[in-house]
Amino acid sequence: MNIKLAIAAAIALGSLTSAAMAQDAANGEKVFRKCKACHTAEEEKNKVGPHLVGIIGRKAASVEGYKYGDGLLAAAEKIGEWDEAKLVEYLADPSAYIGGKSKMSLKLKKEDERKDVAAYLASLKK
């Protein structure tokens, strides 16, 4: 009986931990406020940075009318299409991710914030 109870408790605790670690698109929208000086995610309008409408599934460095930096242009083929995992890595240190100079200077140091921003961007439909 005690073993069954211990197993049930472990399963319940695991479920709570997984839920707590899940990406939070609502929090990602709040964290994205740091990005709004340079990017928009709700309209196809380039600012200092390219718009991020439909970024999930879009080829890197492919927004029409935006002049990308040489570093991202050189890395675009290797990156391929953006997905949430790639964005999480990129947001930690854009220059390190592309292996060259990035025009984006913002780094999100907290992994949970990066995951939340990626979830937020993924939640937006083009």
Summary of the structure (lengths in Angstrom):
residues: 126
radius of gyration: 18.0
end to end distance: 52.9
largest distance: 66.5
contacts: 333
relative contact order: 0.18
helix: 53%
strand: 2%
